[in-house]
Amino acid sequence: MLTTAVSAFLHDRLPAKLDVKRSNAHPLHIGFENVKSDTVYKQTFNSVLDHLARLEPGAFLQSEKRMSETFQVSRTTVHKVLASLVEKGVVSCEADKPALSRKPLKADYFPLAETVTASDRVEKRFMEWMLRGDRKPGDYINGLELAREFKVSTSAIREYLNRFARFGLVEKRPKSGWVFRGFTCEFALELFEVRELFEVRSALTFARQPSDAPAWKALKDIEVEHRELLQEIRARYHDFSSLDERFHRLVNDASRNRFVVDFHDVISLIFHYHYQWRKGDERERNEVAIREHLDYIEALFTRDPKRIETACRRHLASARKTLLASIT
């Protein structure tokens, strides 16, 4: 039986009728129009360059199928990346098998700004705006002002906020206006049930990734950031917000499930920012959460399913307690 939260989420995402079109084109002749977006391509391109930087010239690359699995993108995206690398002279094709011609240079990479989608920029800025501004239920949200402040279109703001409207978290008002609403304890518990279901599954999937998957390096980098923040927690406890969101997104992205990944946006707003309204013990709570994250990260590196599930559930139980304390 689906909870109300899941039902609302799926209702707006499942099309009335699925239209699946088959193609008989050979993989090497598939056009690039089906690539999900330029952003995905550029993100993958930079990740592949990072991977190639660890190889020596002359080394053969993985098959397109293996690269698709390693970088968690379609084979079409991998094909486009390889074609670009050949064009740049980074990769050559010897007997139809790609090999590294030279080490990547800094100039080969796409600028970081080009690897972030407009929706991701809106999400990051909106979350920062919510947290730093100490927003409360009933606060007015001016879409036009946010668009100017975030340097995005009003449609990008509208599309982002519409995700939360069906959950009752925001309410549309005339002339690009919105009102931020609270939510009940029962609704929070339903969402938490979904969060635990999704994240435990994602964490176990994360641990099954190949050892050369980029996610492992990203996890190590995030671990380092956690340890650095813990050393400076008294002065930088506000910085935990962004780090927390990135850590849980990394774990959930491993699911490669569009519903899990998209639902993370709703979870982030509620479970990470909504309870920030309880400011009294924010530093202490963030310090506890950092230590729980480090235990969780350590468990992921062991790839031990029991340790991972135990660490994940322990951290989510603590988050659940914090959330309920903020709305009761």
Secondary structure as the mmCIF struct_conf table of DSSP 4:
data_model
#
loop_
_struct_conf.conf_type_id
_struct_conf.id
_struct_conf.beg_label_comp_id
_struct_conf.beg_label_asym_id
_struct_conf.beg_label_seq_id
_struct_conf.end_label_comp_id
_struct_conf.end_label_asym_id
_struct_conf.end_label_seq_id
HELX_RH_AL_P HELX_RH_AL_P1 THR A 4 HIS A 11
TURN_TY1_P TURN_TY1_P1 ASP A 12 ARG A 13
BEND BEND1 LEU A 14 LEU A 14
BEND BEND2 ALA A 16 LYS A 17
HELX_RH_3T_P HELX_RH_3T_P1 PRO A 27 HIS A 29
HELX_RH_3T_P HELX_RH_3T_P2 PHE A 32 ASN A 34
BEND BEND3 VAL A 35 LYS A 36
HELX_RH_AL_P HELX_RH_AL_P2 ASP A 38 LEU A 52
TURN_TY1_P TURN_TY1_P2 ALA A 53 ARG A 54
BEND BEND4 LEU A 55 LEU A 55
HELX_LH_PP_P HELX_LH_PP_P1 GLU A 56 GLU A 56
TURN_TY1_P TURN_TY1_P3 PRO A 57 GLY A 58
HELX_LH_PP_P HELX_LH_PP_P2 ALA A 59 ALA A 59
STRN STRN1 PHE A 60 PHE A 60
HELX_LH_PP_P HELX_LH_PP_P3 LEU A 61 SER A 63
HELX_RH_AL_P HELX_RH_AL_P3 GLU A 64 PHE A 71
TURN_TY1_P TURN_TY1_P4 GLN A 72 GLN A 72
BEND BEND5 VAL A 73 VAL A 73
HELX_RH_AL_P HELX_RH_AL_P4 ARG A 75 LYS A 88
TURN_TY1_P TURN_TY1_P5 GLY A 89 GLY A 89
BEND BEND6 VAL A 90 VAL A 90
STRN STRN2 VAL A 91 GLU A 94
TURN_TY1_P TURN_TY1_P6 ALA A 95 ASP A 96
STRN STRN3 LYS A 97 LEU A 100
BEND BEND7 ARG A 102 ARG A 102
HELX_RH_3T_P HELX_RH_3T_P3 LYS A 106 ASP A 108
BEND BEND8 TYR A 109 TYR A 109
HELX_LH_PP_P HELX_LH_PP_P4 PHE A 110 PRO A 111
HELX_RH_3T_P HELX_RH_3T_P4 LEU A 112 THR A 115
BEND BEND9 VAL A 116 VAL A 116
HELX_RH_AL_P HELX_RH_AL_P5 ALA A 118 ARG A 132
TURN_TY1_P TURN_TY1_P7 GLY A 133 ASP A 134
TURN_TY1_P TURN_TY1_P8 PRO A 137 GLY A 138
STRN STRN4 TYR A 140 ASN A 142
HELX_RH_AL_P HELX_RH_AL_P6 GLY A 143 PHE A 150
TURN_TY1_P TURN_TY1_P9 LYS A 151 LYS A 151
BEND BEND10 VAL A 152 VAL A 152
HELX_RH_AL_P HELX_RH_AL_P7 THR A 154 ALA A 165
TURN_TY1_P TURN_TY1_P10 ARG A 166 GLY A 168
BEND BEND11 LEU A 169 LEU A 169
STRN STRN5 VAL A 170 ARG A 173
TURN_TY1_P TURN_TY1_P11 PRO A 174 SER A 176
STRN STRN6 GLY A 177 PHE A 180
HELX_RH_AL_P HELX_RH_AL_P8 CYS A 185 ALA A 207
TURN_TY1_P TURN_TY1_P12 ARG A 208 ARG A 208
BEND BEND12 GLN A 209 GLN A 209
TURN_TY1_P TURN_TY1_P13 SER A 211 ASP A 212
HELX_RH_AL_P HELX_RH_AL_P9 PRO A 214 GLN A 231
TURN_TY1_P TURN_TY1_P14 GLU A 232 GLU A 232
HELX_RH_AL_P HELX_RH_AL_P10 ILE A 233 ARG A 236
HELX_RH_3T_P HELX_RH_3T_P5 TYR A 237 ASP A 239
HELX_RH_AL_P HELX_RH_AL_P11 PHE A 240 ASP A 253
TURN_TY1_P TURN_TY1_P15 ALA A 254 SER A 255
HELX_RH_AL_P HELX_RH_AL_P12 ARG A 258 ILE A 267
HELX_RH_PI_P HELX_RH_PI_P1 SER A 268 TYR A 273
HELX_RH_3T_P HELX_RH_3T_P6 HIS A 274 TRP A 277
TURN_TY1_P TURN_TY1_P16 GLY A 280 ASP A 281
HELX_RH_AL_P HELX_RH_AL_P13 GLU A 282 THR A 302
TURN_TY1_P TURN_TY1_P17 ARG A 303 ARG A 303
HELX_RH_AL_P HELX_RH_AL_P14 PRO A 305 ILE A 327
#
